[in-house]
Amino acid sequence: DPMSVLDNEEGEKKSKKSRHEALADKAKELSAEFIPEGSTIDRELNYLTKQWNRMISKEAYNNLTEDVNSLIRDYTRRVCNTLTAQSFTKERIENLADALVRTPNMQKIQDQKALTDYVQLYMIRLVSNSPKKS
């Protein structure tokens, strides 16, 4: 029956989409554990950037921030394929951030604590806003 094939394809699309949505929902839920009450993810990211990014010139500051964000985006894109909403926990985010911060490029940054906190939040934001796969 050709209709059942169509229904099945729709069902598969839905389940793929719902994994990303479930992950995004879980990220939004978890963000409360990383963001102080009364603050926002963007406010915290801005604050943390100023802690770990000590570049004096505006251009160097922007370049470093963009390089770090790009590393986090690539890394998060890779790990997202292995994540489920169940496996996406506060500890998992902390472990992923620690692993990324220990890479040679990230080791050059002085304030490792602020950088790690930044990576955690940035990953949460990326996953919260992850584009739905169709």
N, C-alpha and C positions, 0 to 999 in steps of 0.2 A: 504494500500500500504506500504510494508516494507521499501521502499526507503524514504518515507516521515517521517517515524519514525526515521530513521538514520539522515536525514537532521535536524530534530527537536533536536535530541541529540547534534549534532554538534553546532547548534544555541545556545543551552543552555550553552555548554562549552564556546563558544565565549563570551557570555554576562558575564559569571562569570569571565573569564580571563580579559575582558575589564574593569571590575570594579577595579580590582587590578592594571591594567595598568593605568587607569584614575587616581587612587589614587597616584600612583608613579609619574605620570606626574605632578600632582598638587603639590606634595611634592617638586619636583625639581624646579617648578615655585616659590613656597613659600620660598625656601631656600635663594633666593636673598634678601628677606626681613630680614633675620636673619644673613646673612654673610656680613661683611663689603666688599665693593668693593675692588677687587685686592687680596682678601684672598680666602682660600678654606675651605670647611667644616672640613677637617682633621686638618688643621692648627688651626682653631678656637677651635675645640674639645681638641687638645693638650694644647693650651693656657689655656682654661677654667679648664681642669683637674688640671693643676698646681696651679690654684687659690683655688679650693675647696678641693683638696687632699693634705693635709699637712703632710702626713706620711713621717717620716724621712727615714726609711729603705726601700730599693728597693722592698723587698718582701711584706712588709705591704702596700706600695703604690700600687703595682700591684694587690694585693688581694682586696683592697678597690675599686679600679677602676673596677675590674671585678665584684665585688658584686653589685656595682651601675649599671653597664651596664646590668647585668643579671636582676635586678629589672626592669629597663627600657624596656628590651626586652620582659619580661613576660607581663608587663603592656600594652605595645604597641600591642602585639599579641592579647590580650583580647579586647582592644578598636578598633582595626582594623576591627573586625567583624561588628562593628556598624557604621563604617565610610563610607561615600561616598565622592567622589571628591568634591561635592557641600558643604558638611558639614565640610570638612577639610579646615579650614581657619586659618589665623594667630591667631585670638582670641581663636579658639578652641585649637590650639597647646599650647598657653600660659595657658589656663585653665587646660588642661590635665597635663601639666608640674607642675603647681602650686599644683594641687591635689596630684600628686605623691610625690612632695617634702615635703608636709605636713604630709606624713606617718611617723610613729614613727622611722623606720630605717633611713630615710633620715634626720630627725630632728637632729640627732647626728652630722651632718656635719655643721661646723661653717659657712662657706661662702655660705649662702643660695641663694644669688643673682647669683653668678657664677654657683652654682649647678643647679639652675633653667634654666639659659641660656644653660648650658650643656645638660640638659634633653631635652629641646626644639630641639636643633640641632641634638642630638642623635636620637630622634624620627623621625625627618625629614629624617635623613640618612637611618634609618631602613625602613621607608615607601618608600623612593626613590628606595631602592634596594630590595623591598619586592619580595620574590620568587613568580613567577606566579603559581597560583593554576591550576592544570590540572584536 
